[in-house]
C-alpha cells in the first residue's frame, strides 16, 4: 500500500485514502482484535500517537474530508 492519509494535504506526500481503503484498514483492526481474543488476551490497546494514521483522522489539519470519515 502506498503512503496514505485521510486527505490530500499539499505539503504532505501521501495519497488520500479511498472509502474502500478505509474499510480495509477497519477490517484489519477488527481481525487483529479477533486474533487477540482467540489467543486468550483480555483486551487490546489502539495506538493513536501523533503521526500515525488513526491520529490523522482526528486531526483537523490532516483530515479535511467531507464524507462520513471527516
mmJSON file of the N, C-alpha and C atoms, coordinates in Angstrom:
{"data_MODEL":{"atom_site":{
"group_PDB":["ATOM","ATOM","ATOM","ATOM","ATOM","ATOM","ATOM","ATOM","ATOM","ATOM","ATOM","ATOM","ATOM","ATOM","ATOM","ATOM","ATOM","ATOM","ATOM","ATOM","ATOM","ATOM","ATOM","ATOM","ATOM","ATOM","ATOM","ATOM","ATOM","ATOM","ATOM","ATOM","ATOM","ATOM","ATOM","ATOM","ATOM","ATOM","ATOM","ATOM","ATOM","ATOM","ATOM","ATOM","ATOM","ATOM","ATOM","ATOM","ATOM","ATOM","ATOM","ATOM","ATOM","ATOM","ATOM","ATOM","ATOM","ATOM","ATOM","ATOM","ATOM","ATOM","ATOM","ATOM","ATOM","ATOM","ATOM","ATOM","ATOM","ATOM","ATOM","ATOM","ATOM","ATOM","ATOM","ATOM","ATOM","ATOM","ATOM","ATOM","ATOM","ATOM","ATOM","ATOM","ATOM","ATOM","ATOM","ATOM","ATOM","ATOM","ATOM","ATOM","ATOM","ATOM","ATOM","ATOM","ATOM","ATOM","ATOM","ATOM","ATOM","ATOM","ATOM","ATOM","ATOM","ATOM","ATOM","ATOM","ATOM","ATOM","ATOM","ATOM","ATOM","ATOM","ATOM","ATOM","ATOM","ATOM","ATOM","ATOM","ATOM","ATOM","ATOM","ATOM","ATOM","ATOM","ATOM","ATOM","ATOM","ATOM","ATOM","ATOM","ATOM","ATOM","ATOM","ATOM","ATOM","ATOM","ATOM","ATOM","ATOM","ATOM","ATOM","ATOM","ATOM","ATOM","ATOM","ATOM","ATOM","ATOM","ATOM","ATOM","ATOM","ATOM","ATOM","ATOM","ATOM","ATOM","ATOM","ATOM","ATOM","ATOM","ATOM","ATOM","ATOM","ATOM","ATOM","ATOM","ATOM","ATOM","ATOM","ATOM","ATOM","ATOM","ATOM","ATOM","ATOM","ATOM","ATOM","ATOM","ATOM","ATOM","ATOM","ATOM","ATOM","ATOM","ATOM","ATOM","ATOM","ATOM","ATOM","ATOM","ATOM","ATOM","ATOM","ATOM","ATOM","ATOM","ATOM","ATOM","ATOM","ATOM","ATOM","ATOM","ATOM","ATOM","ATOM","ATOM","ATOM","ATOM"],
"id":[1,2,3,4,5,6,7,8,9,10,11,12,13,14,15,16,17,18,19,20,21,22,23,24,25,26,27,28,29,30,31,32,33,34,35,36,37,38,39,40,41,42,43,44,45,46,47,48,49,50,51,52,53,54,55,56,57,58,59,60,61,62,63,64,65,66,67,68,69,70,71,72,73,74,75,76,77,78,79,80,81,82,83,84,85,86,87,88,89,90,91,92,93,94,95,96,97,98,99,100,101,102,103,104,105,106,107,108,109,110,111,112,113,114,115,116,117,118,119,120,121,122,123,124,125,126,127,128,129,130,131,132,133,134,135,136,137,138,139,140,141,142,143,144,145,146,147,148,149,150,151,152,153,154,155,156,157,158,159,160,161,162,163,164,165,166,167,168,169,170,171,172,173,174,175,176,177,178,179,180,181,182,183,184,185,186,187,188,189,190,191,192,193,194,195,196,197,198,199,200,201,202,203,204,205,206,207,208,209,210],
"type_symbol":["N","C","C","N","C","C","N","C","C","N","C","C","N","C","C","N","C","C","N","C","C","N","C","C","N","C","C","N","C","C","N","C","C","N","C","C","N","C","C","N","C","C","N","C","C","N","C","C","N","C","C","N","C","C","N","C","C","N","C","C","N","C","C","N","C","C","N","C","C","N","C","C","N","C","C","N","C","C","N","C","C","N","C","C","N","C","C","N","C","C","N","C","C","N","C","C","N","C","C","N","C","C","N","C","C","N","C","C","N","C","C","N","C","C","N","C","C","N","C","C","N","C","C","N","C","C","N","C","C","N","C","C","N","C","C","N","C","C","N","C","C","N","C","C","N","C","C","N","C","C","N","C","C","N","C","C","N","C","C","N","C","C","N","C","C","N","C","C","N","C","C","N","C","C","N","C","C","N","C","C","N","C","C","N","C","C","N","C","C","N","C","C","N","C","C","N","C","C","N","C","C","N","C","C","N","C","C","N","C","C"],
"label_atom_id":["N","CA","C","N","CA","C","N","CA","C","N","CA","C","N","CA","C","N","CA","C","N","CA","C","N","CA","C","N","CA","C","N","CA","C","N","CA","C","N","CA","C","N","CA","C","N","CA","C","N","CA","C","N","CA","C","N","CA","C","N","CA","C","N","CA","C","N","CA","C","N","CA","C","N","CA","C","N","CA","C","N","CA","C","N","CA","C","N","CA","C","N","CA","C","N","CA","C","N","CA","C","N","CA","C","N","CA","C","N","CA","C","N","CA","C","N","CA","C","N","CA","C","N","CA","C","N","CA","C","N","CA","C","N","CA","C","N","CA","C","N","CA","C","N","CA","C","N","CA","C","N","CA","C","N","CA","C","N","CA","C","N","CA","C","N","CA","C","N","CA","C","N","CA","C","N","CA","C","N","CA","C","N","CA","C","N","CA","C","N","CA","C","N","CA","C","N","CA","C","N","CA","C","N","CA","C","N","CA","C","N","CA","C","N","CA","C","N","CA","C","N","CA","C","N","CA","C","N","CA","C","N","CA","C","N","CA","C","N","CA","C","N","CA","C"],
"label_alt_id":[null,null,null,null,null,null,null,null,null,null,null,null,null,null,null,null,null,null,null,null,null,null,null,null,null,null,null,null,null,null,null,null,null,null,null,null,null,null,null,null,null,null,null,null,null,null,null,null,null,null,null,null,null,null,null,null,null,null,null,null,null,null,null,null,null,null,null,null,null,null,null,null,null,null,null,null,null,null,null,null,null,null,null,null,null,null,null,null,null,null,null,null,null,null,null,null,null,null,null,null,null,null,null,null,null,null,null,null,null,null,null,null,null,null,null,null,null,null,null,null,null,null,null,null,null,null,null,null,null,null,null,null,null,null,null,null,null,null,null,null,null,null,null,null,null,null,null,null,null,null,null,null,null,null,null,null,null,null,null,null,null,null,null,null,null,null,null,null,null,null,null,null,null,null,null,null,null,null,null,null,null,null,null,null,null,null,null,null,null,null,null,null,null,null,null,null,null,null,null,null,null,null,null,null,null,null,null,null,null,null],
"label_comp_id":["UNK","UNK","UNK","UNK","UNK","UNK","UNK","UNK","UNK","UNK","UNK","UNK","UNK","UNK","UNK","UNK","UNK","UNK","UNK","UNK","UNK","UNK","UNK","UNK","UNK","UNK","UNK","UNK","UNK","UNK","UNK","UNK","UNK","UNK","UNK","UNK","UNK","UNK","UNK","UNK","UNK","UNK","UNK","UNK","UNK","UNK","UNK","UNK","UNK","UNK","UNK","UNK","UNK","UNK","UNK","UNK","UNK","UNK","UNK","UNK","UNK","UNK","UNK","UNK","UNK","UNK","UNK","UNK","UNK","UNK","UNK","UNK","UNK","UNK","UNK","UNK","UNK","UNK","UNK","UNK","UNK","UNK","UNK","UNK","UNK","UNK","UNK","UNK","UNK","UNK","UNK","UNK","UNK","UNK","UNK","UNK","UNK","UNK","UNK","UNK","UNK","UNK","UNK","UNK","UNK","UNK","UNK","UNK","UNK","UNK","UNK","UNK","UNK","UNK","UNK","UNK","UNK","UNK","UNK","UNK","UNK","UNK","UNK","UNK","UNK","UNK","UNK","UNK","UNK","UNK","UNK","UNK","UNK","UNK","UNK","UNK","UNK","UNK","UNK","UNK","UNK","UNK","UNK","UNK","UNK","UNK","UNK","UNK","UNK","UNK","UNK","UNK","UNK","UNK","UNK","UNK","UNK","UNK","UNK","UNK","UNK","UNK","UNK","UNK","UNK","UNK","UNK","UNK","UNK","UNK","UNK","UNK","UNK","UNK","UNK","UNK","UNK","UNK","UNK","UNK","UNK","UNK","UNK","UNK","UNK","UNK","UNK","UNK","UNK","UNK","UNK","UNK","UNK","UNK","UNK","UNK","UNK","UNK","UNK","UNK","UNK","UNK","UNK","UNK","UNK","UNK","UNK","UNK","UNK","UNK"],
"label_asym_id":["A","A","A","A","A","A","A","A","A","A","A","A","A","A","A","A","A","A","A","A","A","A","A","A","A","A","A","A","A","A","A","A","A","A","A","A","A","A","A","A","A","A","A","A","A","A","A","A","A","A","A","A","A","A","A","A","A","A","A","A","A","A","A","A","A","A","A","A","A","A","A","A","A","A","A","A","A","A","A","A","A","A","A","A","A","A","A","A","A","A","A","A","A","A","A","A","A","A","A","A","A","A","A","A","A","A","A","A","A","A","A","A","A","A","A","A","A","A","A","A","A","A","A","A","A","A","A","A","A","A","A","A","A","A","A","A","A","A","A","A","A","A","A","A","A","A","A","A","A","A","A","A","A","A","A","A","A","A","A","A","A","A","A","A","A","A","A","A","A","A","A","A","A","A","A","A","A","A","A","A","A","A","A","A","A","A","A","A","A","A","A","A","A","A","A","A","A","A","A","A","A","A","A","A","A","A","A","A","A","A"],
"label_entity_id":["1","1","1","1","1","1","1","1","1","1","1","1","1","1","1","1","1","1","1","1","1","1","1","1","1","1","1","1","1","1","1","1","1","1","1","1","1","1","1","1","1","1","1","1","1","1","1","1","1","1","1","1","1","1","1","1","1","1","1","1","1","1","1","1","1","1","1","1","1","1","1","1","1","1","1","1","1","1","1","1","1","1","1","1","1","1","1","1","1","1","1","1","1","1","1","1","1","1","1","1","1","1","1","1","1","1","1","1","1","1","1","1","1","1","1","1","1","1","1","1","1","1","1","1","1","1","1","1","1","1","1","1","1","1","1","1","1","1","1","1","1","1","1","1","1","1","1","1","1","1","1","1","1","1","1","1","1","1","1","1","1","1","1","1","1","1","1","1","1","1","1","1","1","1","1","1","1","1","1","1","1","1","1","1","1","1","1","1","1","1","1","1","1","1","1","1","1","1","1","1","1","1","1","1","1","1","1","1","1","1"],
"label_seq_id":[1,1,1,2,2,2,3,3,3,4,4,4,5,5,5,6,6,6,7,7,7,8,8,8,9,9,9,10,10,10,11,11,11,12,12,12,13,13,13,14,14,14,15,15,15,16,16,16,17,17,17,18,18,18,19,19,19,20,20,20,21,21,21,22,22,22,23,23,23,24,24,24,25,25,25,26,26,26,27,27,27,28,28,28,29,29,29,30,30,30,31,31,31,32,32,32,33,33,33,34,34,34,35,35,35,36,36,36,37,37,37,38,38,38,39,39,39,40,40,40,41,41,41,42,42,42,43,43,43,44,44,44,45,45,45,46,46,46,47,47,47,48,48,48,49,49,49,50,50,50,51,51,51,52,52,52,53,53,53,54,54,54,55,55,55,56,56,56,57,57,57,58,58,58,59,59,59,60,60,60,61,61,61,62,62,62,63,63,63,64,64,64,65,65,65,66,66,66,67,67,67,68,68,68,69,69,69,70,70,70],
"pdbx_PDB_ins_code":[null,null,null,null,null,null,null,null,null,null,null,null,null,null,null,null,null,null,null,null,null,null,null,null,null,null,null,null,null,null,null,null,null,null,null,null,null,null,null,null,null,null,null,null,null,null,null,null,null,null,null,null,null,null,null,null,null,null,null,null,null,null,null,null,null,null,null,null,null,null,null,null,null,null,null,null,null,null,null,null,null,null,null,null,null,null,null,null,null,null,null,null,null,null,null,null,null,null,null,null,null,null,null,null,null,null,null,null,null,null,null,null,null,null,null,null,null,null,null,null,null,null,null,null,null,null,null,null,null,null,null,null,null,null,null,null,null,null,null,null,null,null,null,null,null,null,null,null,null,null,null,null,null,null,null,null,null,null,null,null,null,null,null,null,null,null,null,null,null,null,null,null,null,null,null,null,null,null,null,null,null,null,null,null,null,null,null,null,null,null,null,null,null,null,null,null,null,null,null,null,null,null,null,null,null,null,null,null,null,null],
"Cartn_x":[0.851,0.0,0.892,0.578,1.364,1.145,1.927,1.735,0.383,-0.47,-1.827,-2.136,-3.165,-3.639,-5.137,-5.821,-7.249,-7.56,-6.719,-6.936,-5.626,-5.728,-4.543,-4.212,-3.04,-2.575,-1.372,-1.334,-0.316,1.112,1.398,2.772,3.055,2.149,2.267,2.211,3.224,3.336,2.623,1.346,0.553,-0.684,-1.144,-2.34,-3.57,-4.626,-5.871,-6.466,-6.879,-7.456,-8.838,-9.123,-10.47,-11.332,-12.634,-13.527,-13.224,-12.906,-12.562,-11.314,-10.3,-9.076,-9.35,-10.212,-10.557,-11.242,-12.181,-12.876,-11.919,-10.92,-9.922,-9.091,-8.736,-7.98,-8.843,-10.101,-11.01,-11.096,-11.267,-11.365,-10.079,-8.939,-7.666,-7.595,-8.064,-8.107,-9.067,-10.24,-11.216,-10.602,-9.935,-9.329,-8.229,-7.434,-6.393,-6.964,-8.074,-8.733,-9.3,-9.91,-10.421,-9.28,-8.15,-6.997,-6.499,-6.453,-6.006,-6.947,-8.242,-9.227,-9.09,-8.954,-8.801,-7.533,-6.496,-5.24,-5.298,-6.426,-6.6,-6.327,-6.082,-5.852,-7.163,-7.069,-8.249,-8.655,-7.749,-8.052,-6.955,-7.19,-6.207,-6.097,-5.003,-4.801,-4.572,-5.335,-5.194,-4.216,-3.117,-2.073,-2.406,-2.64,-3.02,-2.098,-0.807,0.142,0.203,0.717,0.842,1.644,1.16,1.861,1.428,0.615,0.111,-1.244,-1.62,-2.814,-4.063,-4.307,-5.532,-5.575,-4.444,-4.432,-4.724,-4.366,-4.63,-6.129,-6.897,-8.341,-9.013,-8.407,-8.997,-8.345,-7.423,-6.739,-7.396,-7.87,-8.464,-7.468,-6.184,-5.172,-5.008,-5.082,-4.82,-6.087,-7.228,-8.46,-9.4,-9.469,-10.346,-11.46,-11.737,-12.772,-14.129,-15.038,-16.402,-17.411,-16.933,-17.806,-17.961,-18.438,-18.66,-17.363,-16.219,-14.931,-14.284,-14.968,-14.418,-14.892],
"Cartn_y":[-1.181,0.0,1.238,2.211,3.456,4.225,5.259,6.115,6.8,6.665,7.195,8.083,8.904,9.788,9.985,10.523,10.764,11.712,12.734,13.743,14.054,14.581,15.051,16.444,16.585,17.861,18.272,19.504,19.939,19.703,19.892,19.736,18.328,17.422,16.065,15.102,14.288,13.435,12.093,12.156,10.938,11.028,9.877,9.776,9.747,10.47,10.409,9.016,8.48,7.141,7.14,6.064,5.862,5.269,5.299,4.679,3.186,2.536,1.11,0.878,1.712,1.568,1.776,2.739,2.974,1.739,1.186,-0.022,-1.203,-1.301,-2.369,-2.215,-0.983,-0.745,-1.09,-0.682,-1.02,-2.534,-3.235,-4.697,-5.331,-4.766,-5.286,-5.131,-4.008,-3.822,-4.818,-4.997,-5.964,-7.354,-7.742,-9.077,-9.22,-8.168,-8.212,-8.386,-7.7,-7.827,-9.233,-9.771,-11.148,-12.131,-11.922,-12.806,-12.731,-11.523,-11.357,-12.071,-11.925,-12.59,-14.098,-14.606,-16.045,-16.584,-15.739,-16.143,-16.054,-15.546,-15.511,-14.176,-13.142,-11.822,-11.238,-10.444,-9.833,-8.53,-7.891,-6.618,-6.213,-5.131,-4.577,-3.081,-2.499,-1.055,-0.517,0.475,1.097,2.261,2.19,3.214,4.328,5.531,6.664,7.855,7.582,8.681,9.585,10.784,11.762,11.177,11.409,10.961,9.594,8.888,7.596,7.807,6.874,7.028,7.348,6.628,6.862,8.271,8.771,10.128,11.166,10.865,11.797,11.953,10.911,11.005,11.931,12.151,13.064,14.443,14.667,15.953,16.822,18.017,18.891,19.323,19.333,19.7,18.593,17.341,16.22,15.648,15.812,15.23,16.349,16.544,17.571,16.955,15.714,15.001,15.606,15.466,15.96,14.809,13.587,12.432,11.905,10.686,10.118,9.898,10.007,9.814,11.14,12.242,13.564,14.131],
"Cartn_z":[0.0,0.0,0.0,-0.82,-0.821,0.485,0.695,1.857,1.689,2.707,2.621,3.818,3.658,4.724,4.513,5.532,5.363,4.204,4.03,2.992,2.287,1.08,0.367,0.885,1.481,2.013,1.162,0.714,-0.243,0.231,1.519,1.992,2.524,2.318,2.851,1.682,1.53,0.345,0.538,0.759,0.917,0.038,-0.382,-1.219,-0.312,-0.712,0.051,-0.047,1.098,1.128,0.485,-0.214,-0.744,0.37,0.178,1.154,1.291,0.195,0.236,1.07,0.907,1.702,3.189,3.511,4.912,5.486,4.751,5.216,5.363,4.496,4.61,5.885,6.233,7.466,8.681,8.645,9.748,9.902,8.802,8.856,9.386,9.037,9.55,11.069,11.599,13.05,13.691,13.084,13.604,13.642,12.569,12.513,13.565,13.746,14.771,16.166,16.446,17.745,17.921,16.872,16.939,17.2,16.535,16.742,18.179,18.734,20.123,21.082,20.852,21.711,21.615,20.393,20.178,20.848,20.92,21.547,23.072,23.602,25.042,25.709,24.94,25.529,26.052,27.114,27.724,27.048,26.345,25.717,24.756,24.063,23.138,23.39,22.972,23.073,21.669,21.305,19.989,20.128,19.387,19.451,18.461,18.99,18.143,18.354,18.495,18.71,17.486,17.712,16.628,15.473,14.281,13.091,12.59,13.359,12.911,12.236,11.389,10.564,11.381,12.459,13.22,13.806,14.26,14.822,13.738,12.507,11.416,11.154,11.444,11.243,12.252,13.419,14.415,14.386,13.456,13.338,12.267,12.629,11.609,10.538,10.873,9.878,8.839,9.268,8.371,7.74,8.386,7.877,7.445,6.153,5.585,4.752,5.033,4.284,4.575,3.629,3.767,3.747,3.928,3.938,5.364,5.51,6.839,7.623,6.968,7.637,8.017,7.745,8.041,9.359],
"occupancy":[1.0,1.0,1.0,1.0,1.0,1.0,1.0,1.0,1.0,1.0,1.0,1.0,1.0,1.0,1.0,1.0,1.0,1.0,1.0,1.0,1.0,1.0,1.0,1.0,1.0,1.0,1.0,1.0,1.0,1.0,1.0,1.0,1.0,1.0,1.0,1.0,1.0,1.0,1.0,1.0,1.0,1.0,1.0,1.0,1.0,1.0,1.0,1.0,1.0,1.0,1.0,1.0,1.0,1.0,1.0,1.0,1.0,1.0,1.0,1.0,1.0,1.0,1.0,1.0,1.0,1.0,1.0,1.0,1.0,1.0,1.0,1.0,1.0,1.0,1.0,1.0,1.0,1.0,1.0,1.0,1.0,1.0,1.0,1.0,1.0,1.0,1.0,1.0,1.0,1.0,1.0,1.0,1.0,1.0,1.0,1.0,1.0,1.0,1.0,1.0,1.0,1.0,1.0,1.0,1.0,1.0,1.0,1.0,1.0,1.0,1.0,1.0,1.0,1.0,1.0,1.0,1.0,1.0,1.0,1.0,1.0,1.0,1.0,1.0,1.0,1.0,1.0,1.0,1.0,1.0,1.0,1.0,1.0,1.0,1.0,1.0,1.0,1.0,1.0,1.0,1.0,1.0,1.0,1.0,1.0,1.0,1.0,1.0,1.0,1.0,1.0,1.0,1.0,1.0,1.0,1.0,1.0,1.0,1.0,1.0,1.0,1.0,1.0,1.0,1.0,1.0,1.0,1.0,1.0,1.0,1.0,1.0,1.0,1.0,1.0,1.0,1.0,1.0,1.0,1.0,1.0,1.0,1.0,1.0,1.0,1.0,1.0,1.0,1.0,1.0,1.0,1.0,1.0,1.0,1.0,1.0,1.0,1.0,1.0,1.0,1.0,1.0,1.0,1.0,1.0,1.0,1.0,1.0,1.0,1.0],
"B_iso_or_equiv":[0.0,0.0,0.0,0.0,0.0,0.0,0.0,0.0,0.0,0.0,0.0,0.0,0.0,0.0,0.0,0.0,0.0,0.0,0.0,0.0,0.0,0.0,0.0,0.0,0.0,0.0,0.0,0.0,0.0,0.0,0.0,0.0,0.0,0.0,0.0,0.0,0.0,0.0,0.0,0.0,0.0,0.0,0.0,0.0,0.0,0.0,0.0,0.0,0.0,0.0,0.0,0.0,0.0,0.0,0.0,0.0,0.0,0.0,0.0,0.0,0.0,0.0,0.0,0.0,0.0,0.0,0.0,0.0,0.0,0.0,0.0,0.0,0.0,0.0,0.0,0.0,0.0,0.0,0.0,0.0,0.0,0.0,0.0,0.0,0.0,0.0,0.0,0.0,0.0,0.0,0.0,0.0,0.0,0.0,0.0,0.0,0.0,0.0,0.0,0.0,0.0,0.0,0.0,0.0,0.0,0.0,0.0,0.0,0.0,0.0,0.0,0.0,0.0,0.0,0.0,0.0,0.0,0.0,0.0,0.0,0.0,0.0,0.0,0.0,0.0,0.0,0.0,0.0,0.0,0.0,0.0,0.0,0.0,0.0,0.0,0.0,0.0,0.0,0.0,0.0,0.0,0.0,0.0,0.0,0.0,0.0,0.0,0.0,0.0,0.0,0.0,0.0,0.0,0.0,0.0,0.0,0.0,0.0,0.0,0.0,0.0,0.0,0.0,0.0,0.0,0.0,0.0,0.0,0.0,0.0,0.0,0.0,0.0,0.0,0.0,0.0,0.0,0.0,0.0,0.0,0.0,0.0,0.0,0.0,0.0,0.0,0.0,0.0,0.0,0.0,0.0,0.0,0.0,0.0,0.0,0.0,0.0,0.0,0.0,0.0,0.0,0.0,0.0,0.0,0.0,0.0,0.0,0.0,0.0,0.0],
"pdbx_formal_charge":[null,null,null,null,null,null,null,null,null,null,null,null,null,null,null,null,null,null,null,null,null,null,null,null,null,null,null,null,null,null,null,null,null,null,null,null,null,null,null,null,null,null,null,null,null,null,null,null,null,null,null,null,null,null,null,null,null,null,null,null,null,null,null,null,null,null,null,null,null,null,null,null,null,null,null,null,null,null,null,null,null,null,null,null,null,null,null,null,null,null,null,null,null,null,null,null,null,null,null,null,null,null,null,null,null,null,null,null,null,null,null,null,null,null,null,null,null,null,null,null,null,null,null,null,null,null,null,null,null,null,null,null,null,null,null,null,null,null,null,null,null,null,null,null,null,null,null,null,null,null,null,null,null,null,null,null,null,null,null,null,null,null,null,null,null,null,null,null,null,null,null,null,null,null,null,null,null,null,null,null,null,null,null,null,null,null,null,null,null,null,null,null,null,null,null,null,null,null,null,null,null,null,null,null,null,null,null,null,null,null],
"auth_seq_id":[1,1,1,2,2,2,3,3,3,4,4,4,5,5,5,6,6,6,7,7,7,8,8,8,9,9,9,10,10,10,11,11,11,12,12,12,13,13,13,14,14,14,15,15,15,16,16,16,17,17,17,18,18,18,19,19,19,20,20,20,21,21,21,22,22,22,23,23,23,24,24,24,25,25,25,26,26,26,27,27,27,28,28,28,29,29,29,30,30,30,31,31,31,32,32,32,33,33,33,34,34,34,35,35,35,36,36,36,37,37,37,38,38,38,39,39,39,40,40,40,41,41,41,42,42,42,43,43,43,44,44,44,45,45,45,46,46,46,47,47,47,48,48,48,49,49,49,50,50,50,51,51,51,52,52,52,53,53,53,54,54,54,55,55,55,56,56,56,57,57,57,58,58,58,59,59,59,60,60,60,61,61,61,62,62,62,63,63,63,64,64,64,65,65,65,66,66,66,67,67,67,68,68,68,69,69,69,70,70,70],
"auth_comp_id":["UNK","UNK","UNK","UNK","UNK","UNK","UNK","UNK","UNK","UNK","UNK","UNK","UNK","UNK","UNK","UNK","UNK","UNK","UNK","UNK","UNK","UNK","UNK","UNK","UNK","UNK","UNK","UNK","UNK","UNK","UNK","UNK","UNK","UNK","UNK","UNK","UNK","UNK","UNK","UNK","UNK","UNK","UNK","UNK","UNK","UNK","UNK","UNK","UNK","UNK","UNK","UNK","UNK","UNK","UNK","UNK","UNK","UNK","UNK","UNK","UNK","UNK","UNK","UNK","UNK","UNK","UNK","UNK","UNK","UNK","UNK","UNK","UNK","UNK","UNK","UNK","UNK","UNK","UNK","UNK","UNK","UNK","UNK","UNK","UNK","UNK","UNK","UNK","UNK","UNK","UNK","UNK","UNK","UNK","UNK","UNK","UNK","UNK","UNK","UNK","UNK","UNK","UNK","UNK","UNK","UNK","UNK","UNK","UNK","UNK","UNK","UNK","UNK","UNK","UNK","UNK","UNK","UNK","UNK","UNK","UNK","UNK","UNK","UNK","UNK","UNK","UNK","UNK","UNK","UNK","UNK","UNK","UNK","UNK","UNK","UNK","UNK","UNK","UNK","UNK","UNK","UNK","UNK","UNK","UNK","UNK","UNK","UNK","UNK","UNK","UNK","UNK","UNK","UNK","UNK","UNK","UNK","UNK","UNK","UNK","UNK","UNK","UNK","UNK","UNK","UNK","UNK","UNK","UNK","UNK","UNK","UNK","UNK","UNK","UNK","UNK","UNK","UNK","UNK","UNK","UNK","UNK","UNK","UNK","UNK","UNK","UNK","UNK","UNK","UNK","UNK","UNK","UNK","UNK","UNK","UNK","UNK","UNK","UNK","UNK","UNK","UNK","UNK","UNK","UNK","UNK","UNK","UNK","UNK","UNK"],
"auth_asym_id":["A","A","A","A","A","A","A","A","A","A","A","A","A","A","A","A","A","A","A","A","A","A","A","A","A","A","A","A","A","A","A","A","A","A","A","A","A","A","A","A","A","A","A","A","A","A","A","A","A","A","A","A","A","A","A","A","A","A","A","A","A","A","A","A","A","A","A","A","A","A","A","A","A","A","A","A","A","A","A","A","A","A","A","A","A","A","A","A","A","A","A","A","A","A","A","A","A","A","A","A","A","A","A","A","A","A","A","A","A","A","A","A","A","A","A","A","A","A","A","A","A","A","A","A","A","A","A","A","A","A","A","A","A","A","A","A","A","A","A","A","A","A","A","A","A","A","A","A","A","A","A","A","A","A","A","A","A","A","A","A","A","A","A","A","A","A","A","A","A","A","A","A","A","A","A","A","A","A","A","A","A","A","A","A","A","A","A","A","A","A","A","A","A","A","A","A","A","A","A","A","A","A","A","A","A","A","A","A","A","A"],
"auth_atom_id":["N","CA","C","N","CA","C","N","CA","C","N","CA","C","N","CA","C","N","CA","C","N","CA","C","N","CA","C","N","CA","C","N","CA","C","N","CA","C","N","CA","C","N","CA","C","N","CA","C","N","CA","C","N","CA","C","N","CA","C","N","CA","C","N","CA","C","N","CA","C","N","CA","C","N","CA","C","N","CA","C","N","CA","C","N","CA","C","N","CA","C","N","CA","C","N","CA","C","N","CA","C","N","CA","C","N","CA","C","N","CA","C","N","CA","C","N","CA","C","N","CA","C","N","CA","C","N","CA","C","N","CA","C","N","CA","C","N","CA","C","N","CA","C","N","CA","C","N","CA","C","N","CA","C","N","CA","C","N","CA","C","N","CA","C","N","CA","C","N","CA","C","N","CA","C","N","CA","C","N","CA","C","N","CA","C","N","CA","C","N","CA","C","N","CA","C","N","CA","C","N","CA","C","N","CA","C","N","CA","C","N","CA","C","N","CA","C","N","CA","C","N","CA","C","N","CA","C","N","CA","C","N","CA","C","N","CA","C","N","CA","C","N","CA","C"],
"pdbx_PDB_model_num":[1,1,1,1,1,1,1,1,1,1,1,1,1,1,1,1,1,1,1,1,1,1,1,1,1,1,1,1,1,1,1,1,1,1,1,1,1,1,1,1,1,1,1,1,1,1,1,1,1,1,1,1,1,1,1,1,1,1,1,1,1,1,1,1,1,1,1,1,1,1,1,1,1,1,1,1,1,1,1,1,1,1,1,1,1,1,1,1,1,1,1,1,1,1,1,1,1,1,1,1,1,1,1,1,1,1,1,1,1,1,1,1,1,1,1,1,1,1,1,1,1,1,1,1,1,1,1,1,1,1,1,1,1,1,1,1,1,1,1,1,1,1,1,1,1,1,1,1,1,1,1,1,1,1,1,1,1,1,1,1,1,1,1,1,1,1,1,1,1,1,1,1,1,1,1,1,1,1,1,1,1,1,1,1,1,1,1,1,1,1,1,1,1,1,1,1,1,1,1,1,1,1,1,1,1,1,1,1,1,1]
}}}
